Amino acid sequence: MDALVQVCPAGTVPDPFTGSGTTGGAALRAGRRFIGCEREEAYYEIASERLSKAA
């Protein structure tokens, strides 16, 4: 995902199906903003922890 975020146009990286937060972590490591949506509480918790570490 790090390489994919690098080739995306500059700006905020959207992820409507955040899952475990892999895309969001890559965006934050690249210095990009990130907006994610996740409906499953278990995945939300996993993504929150991952994104906290990446930030």
VMD Tcl script that draws the C-alpha trace (Angstrom):
set ca {
  {0.00 0.00 0.00}
  {2.93 2.35 0.55}
  {3.76 2.23 -3.17}
  {0.11 2.63 -4.17}
  {-0.35 5.74 -2.02}
  {2.75 7.26 -3.65}
  {1.25 7.04 -7.16}
  {-2.18 8.39 -6.17}
  {-2.86 12.07 -6.85}
  {-1.80 14.43 -4.06}
  {-4.34 15.22 -1.37}
  {-6.47 13.23 1.00}
  {-6.55 9.45 0.58}
  {-10.11 8.06 0.90}
  {-10.82 4.47 1.93}
  {-14.54 3.61 2.16}
  {-13.76 0.07 3.38}
  {-11.00 0.65 5.92}
  {-10.78 -2.86 7.34}
  {-7.63 -3.11 9.46}
  {-6.33 0.31 8.36}
  {-3.55 -0.70 5.98}
  {-4.28 2.09 3.48}
  {-4.61 4.68 6.22}
  {-1.27 3.67 7.72}
  {0.40 3.99 4.34}
  {-1.16 7.41 3.81}
  {0.01 8.67 7.19}
  {3.56 7.36 6.66}
  {3.61 9.26 3.34}
  {2.55 12.48 5.08}
  {-0.90 12.40 3.50}
  {-4.30 12.96 5.07}
  {-6.66 9.99 5.31}
  {-10.41 9.49 5.60}
  {-11.66 6.00 6.31}
  {-15.01 4.35 6.97}
  {-15.59 1.00 8.64}
  {-18.88 -0.42 9.87}
  {-17.56 -3.44 11.76}
  {-16.59 -2.52 15.32}
  {-13.86 -5.18 15.53}
  {-12.11 -3.80 12.43}
  {-12.59 -0.25 13.68}
  {-10.68 -1.14 16.85}
  {-7.87 -2.81 14.87}
  {-7.62 0.14 12.47}
  {-7.65 2.66 15.32}
  {-4.70 0.96 16.97}
  {-2.77 0.66 13.70}
  {-3.38 4.30 12.76}
  {-2.37 5.51 16.22}
  {0.97 3.77 15.79}
  {1.45 5.18 12.28}
  {0.70 8.73 13.41}
}
mol new
graphics top color blue
foreach p $ca { graphics top sphere $p radius 0.5 }
foreach p [lrange $ca 0 end-1] q [lrange $ca 1 end] { graphics top cylinder $p $q radius 0.2 }
display resetview
